[in-house]
Amino acid sequence: MKVDKKNAVSGKLKARLLILEARYYADLCDELVKGAVAVIERAGAKWDHVVVPGALELPGAIAIAEPSKRYDGYVALGCVLRGETMHYEIVSTESARGLMDLTLKGLCIGNGILTCENETQAWARAKTSEGDKGGGAAEAALAMIRHKRAMKKKTTR
């Protein structure tokens, strides 16, 4: 297993991931998905894609998909922008907590929910030519899949 210049684990991986997109900011999400798909395909993995209403629904959608055991990992993508109310804090905190709760149960999840002050910051993080946080979330999910598989091999020795 090699690590490339962007810290992505390279090499082919037989896996299927589910990309979950909270499509509240459509154009930003298109860019996040573009980055995630590129990383997953570069790794040789397969992917499916679903859309949910918002970031708060991402953990629940993963919890709904998991009993099927169809997916090796998940890539949660979305964007939360600060507004004038506490809604930003609630959505950003609770969506991250929900994803973390699922990872502590052993699920391989890449968190690509942007939490930004404004659209300019979000675009800088979403663009594949700049921050590529969609690709980064996919890299995280792939790395955790590899880690989980490595740990299973160690326990069967």
C-alpha positions as CSV (number, residue, x, y, z in Angstrom):
1,M,0.0,0.0,0.0
2,K,1.5,3.4,-1.1
3,V,0.5,6.9,-0.1
4,D,0.4,9.4,-3.0
5,K,1.3,13.1,-2.8
6,K,-2.3,14.0,-1.6
7,N,-2.1,11.5,1.3
8,A,-4.6,9.3,-0.5
9,V,-4.0,5.6,-0.2
10,S,-3.3,4.3,-3.7
11,G,-3.9,0.9,-5.2
12,K,-7.0,-0.9,-6.3
13,L,-9.6,-1.7,-3.7
14,K,-12.5,-4.1,-4.2
15,A,-15.2,-2.2,-2.4
16,R,-18.6,-0.5,-2.8
17,L,-19.3,2.9,-1.3
18,L,-22.5,4.8,-0.9
19,I,-22.2,8.6,-1.6
20,L,-24.9,10.4,0.4
21,E,-25.5,14.0,-0.6
22,A,-27.5,16.6,1.4
23,R,-28.4,18.6,-1.7
24,Y,-29.4,21.9,0.0
25,Y,-26.7,23.8,-2.0
26,A,-26.9,22.0,-5.3
27,D,-23.9,23.6,-7.2
28,L,-21.6,23.1,-4.2
29,C,-22.8,19.5,-3.8
30,D,-22.2,18.8,-7.5
31,E,-18.6,19.7,-6.9
32,L,-18.3,17.7,-3.7
33,V,-19.7,14.6,-5.5
34,K,-17.4,15.1,-8.4
35,G,-14.4,15.0,-6.1
36,A,-15.7,11.9,-4.3
37,V,-16.4,10.0,-7.4
38,A,-13.0,10.7,-8.9
39,V,-11.2,9.4,-5.8
40,I,-13.4,6.3,-5.5
41,E,-13.0,5.4,-9.2
42,R,-9.2,6.0,-9.0
43,A,-9.2,3.5,-6.2
44,G,-11.0,1.0,-8.4
45,A,-14.0,0.9,-6.1
46,K,-17.7,1.0,-7.0
47,W,-20.2,3.5,-5.8
48,D,-23.9,4.3,-5.6
49,H,-25.4,7.8,-4.9
50,V,-28.4,8.9,-3.0
51,V,-29.7,12.4,-2.1
52,V,-31.3,13.4,1.2
53,P,-32.9,16.7,2.1
54,G,-30.2,18.1,4.4
55,A,-27.2,17.4,6.6
56,L,-29.2,16.3,9.6
57,E,-30.6,13.4,7.5
58,L,-27.2,12.0,6.5
59,P,-26.6,9.9,9.6
60,G,-30.1,8.5,9.5
61,A,-29.8,7.6,5.8
62,I,-26.6,5.7,6.6
63,A,-28.3,3.9,9.4
64,I,-31.1,2.9,7.1
65,A,-28.7,1.6,4.4
66,E,-26.3,-0.3,6.8
67,P,-28.5,-3.4,7.6
68,S,-28.4,-4.3,3.9
69,K,-24.6,-4.8,4.3
70,R,-24.3,-3.8,0.7
71,Y,-21.7,-1.1,1.3
72,D,-18.2,-1.2,2.7
73,G,-18.2,2.5,3.4
74,Y,-20.0,5.7,3.2
75,V,-19.2,9.3,2.0
76,A,-21.4,11.9,3.6
77,L,-21.5,15.2,1.6
78,G,-23.2,18.5,2.3
79,C,-22.8,22.1,3.3
80,V,-24.0,24.1,6.3
81,L,-23.5,27.9,6.1
82,R,-23.7,30.2,9.1
83,G,-26.9,32.2,9.2
84,E,-28.4,34.6,11.7
85,T,-29.9,31.9,14.0
86,M,-28.6,29.0,16.1
87,H,-29.7,26.6,13.3
88,Y,-26.0,26.5,12.0
89,E,-24.7,25.3,15.3
90,I,-27.4,22.7,15.7
91,V,-27.1,21.3,12.2
92,S,-23.3,21.2,12.0
93,T,-22.9,19.8,15.5
94,E,-25.7,17.2,15.3
95,S,-24.8,15.9,11.8
96,A,-21.2,15.5,12.9
97,R,-22.3,13.8,16.1
98,G,-24.6,11.4,14.2
99,L,-21.8,10.4,11.8
100,M,-19.3,10.0,14.7
101,D,-21.8,7.7,16.6
102,L,-22.0,5.5,13.5
103,T,-18.2,5.3,13.1
104,L,-17.9,4.3,16.7
105,K,-20.1,1.3,15.8
106,G,-17.5,0.3,13.2
107,L,-18.9,1.9,10.0
108,C,-16.4,3.4,7.6
109,I,-17.5,7.0,6.9
110,G,-15.9,9.9,5.3
111,N,-17.3,13.2,6.6
112,G,-17.5,15.7,3.8
113,I,-20.0,18.1,5.4
114,L,-18.7,21.6,4.9
115,T,-19.3,24.0,7.8
116,C,-18.5,27.4,6.6
117,E,-19.2,31.1,7.4
118,N,-20.2,31.9,3.8
119,E,-20.4,30.6,0.2
120,T,-16.9,31.9,-0.7
121,Q,-15.4,29.7,2.0
122,A,-17.5,26.7,0.9
123,W,-16.5,27.0,-2.7
124,A,-12.8,27.2,-1.7
125,R,-13.2,23.9,0.1
126,A,-15.5,22.2,-2.4
127,K,-13.7,22.9,-5.7
128,T,-11.7,19.9,-6.9
129,S,-9.0,22.3,-8.0
130,E,-8.7,23.8,-4.5
131,G,-9.8,22.1,-1.2
132,D,-11.4,19.0,-2.8
133,K,-13.2,18.1,0.5
134,G,-15.5,15.7,-1.4
135,G,-12.4,13.8,-2.6
136,G,-10.9,14.0,0.9
137,A,-14.1,12.5,2.4
138,A,-13.9,9.6,-0.1
139,E,-10.2,9.1,0.8
140,A,-11.1,8.9,4.5
141,A,-13.8,6.3,3.8
142,L,-11.4,4.2,1.7
143,A,-8.7,4.5,4.3
144,M,-11.0,3.3,7.0
145,I,-12.2,0.4,4.8
146,R,-8.6,-0.7,4.4
147,H,-8.0,-0.3,8.1
148,K,-11.0,-2.4,9.0
149,R,-10.0,-5.1,6.7
150,A,-6.5,-5.1,8.0
151,M,-7.8,-5.4,11.6
152,K,-10.0,-8.4,10.6
153,K,-7.0,-10.1,9.0
154,K,-5.0,-9.7,12.2
155,T,-7.8,-11.2,14.4
156,T,-8.1,-14.2,12.1
157,R,-4.3,-15.1,12.4
